[in-house]
């Protein structure tokens, strides 16, 4: 199964099919690069190396990742790692039209490969792997970087993501090698939660990220809604903020969730509660109810995401909010970066659950982290930023990532 962008016309598949000549047959093994971006790893492929019709990608991508794997969920027959953050593919190529080429350098589509069913989900983007699109494009000679004014040794690549119809800038250090720019990823500048050691700073900026899937920052027009869903033989209700920025996300709170379930969860057991099959099942029903309200396909597991928000504990004064996010029905070991960015935007919108929690947390500690929102997740802390105009338009959302080239060669499918 190949899932497109439910809820609106999909520009991704026609654009990819129309751009450039294709090989009549797909090589096996296939040229590929394996890279880490943020807290995800994925396979990066050139569009010109794939079948012209994306409908023919399924056997290739399933073979690359080792899916479907309904029994063991380990993807041992491929490059996948048995978790959603390791079952990802990016297909990169030049802009598919002269008009698009006039304002972006590169174009890409993100594919989430289902571990159990092998379904290809094109309904959203991956923020972590987006940080490496510019690096891959320079490595493959697909574009030339833009110079950053006033900054020596930095370059910027502007990309267009066909999943969300959005523009994304990545800025990173470069060096000259044989008269061409090469991304320098091993400068010990920053470290990020979930990844050991320091590496080069990659600034990832989503331009006008609101309405990535639905066309509206608040798809229902409300900062907070009450979702109704079947819970056993009865109908339950829970407050939720439905926000669409970088990727659509359903936000609820641990306070509302545990009250609904009759669970008394202390700070020390908070994370364990989200791995309970009963809690996971309820969160999936809430996610599906949110998807329907947002006008999205509730059966598409990749989008929207769902995240549970909590107030920081008394010993967490260095953070503004705590998040436990699920990806493909499983608790994420950190936070999907597009969910973190969406939370950064949501926290700046009055009336959302996120805004209420952050306002309360900052008033209690009398501290402020400026324009950056400090989010605690199961793997540590991440800072995200959002620039929101006075009229409520989200101008951009940004985060700092690191990345690393892991392998370049060929991969069998």
Secondary structure as GFF3:
##gff-version 3
##sequence-region A 1 413
A	DSSP	beta_strand	2	3	.	.	.	ID=ss1
A	DSSP	alpha_helix	11	18	.	.	.	ID=ss2
A	DSSP	beta_strand	30	37	.	.	.	ID=ss3
A	DSSP	beta_strand	40	46	.	.	.	ID=ss4
A	DSSP	three_ten_helix	47	49	.	.	.	ID=ss5
A	DSSP	three_ten_helix	54	57	.	.	.	ID=ss6
A	DSSP	alpha_helix	58	65	.	.	.	ID=ss7
A	DSSP	three_ten_helix	84	86	.	.	.	ID=ss8
A	DSSP	beta_strand	88	93	.	.	.	ID=ss9
A	DSSP	alpha_helix	98	101	.	.	.	ID=ss10
A	DSSP	beta_strand	106	113	.	.	.	ID=ss11
A	DSSP	beta_strand	120	121	.	.	.	ID=ss12
A	DSSP	alpha_helix	127	130	.	.	.	ID=ss13
A	DSSP	alpha_helix	133	139	.	.	.	ID=ss14
A	DSSP	beta_strand	146	147	.	.	.	ID=ss15
A	DSSP	beta_strand	154	161	.	.	.	ID=ss16
A	DSSP	beta_strand	166	177	.	.	.	ID=ss17
A	DSSP	beta_strand	180	183	.	.	.	ID=ss18
A	DSSP	beta_strand	202	207	.	.	.	ID=ss19
A	DSSP	beta_strand	225	231	.	.	.	ID=ss20
A	DSSP	beta_strand	234	244	.	.	.	ID=ss21
A	DSSP	beta_strand	248	253	.	.	.	ID=ss22
A	DSSP	alpha_helix	254	261	.	.	.	ID=ss23
A	DSSP	three_ten_helix	267	269	.	.	.	ID=ss24
A	DSSP	alpha_helix	270	273	.	.	.	ID=ss25
A	DSSP	alpha_helix	277	294	.	.	.	ID=ss26
A	DSSP	beta_strand	305	310	.	.	.	ID=ss27
A	DSSP	beta_strand	321	327	.	.	.	ID=ss28
A	DSSP	beta_strand	330	331	.	.	.	ID=ss29
A	DSSP	alpha_helix	337	346	.	.	.	ID=ss30
A	DSSP	alpha_helix	353	365	.	.	.	ID=ss31
A	DSSP	beta_strand	372	377	.	.	.	ID=ss32
A	DSSP	beta_strand	380	388	.	.	.	ID=ss33
A	DSSP	beta_strand	394	401	.	.	.	ID=ss34
A	DSSP	beta_strand	403	411	.	.	.	ID=ss35
###
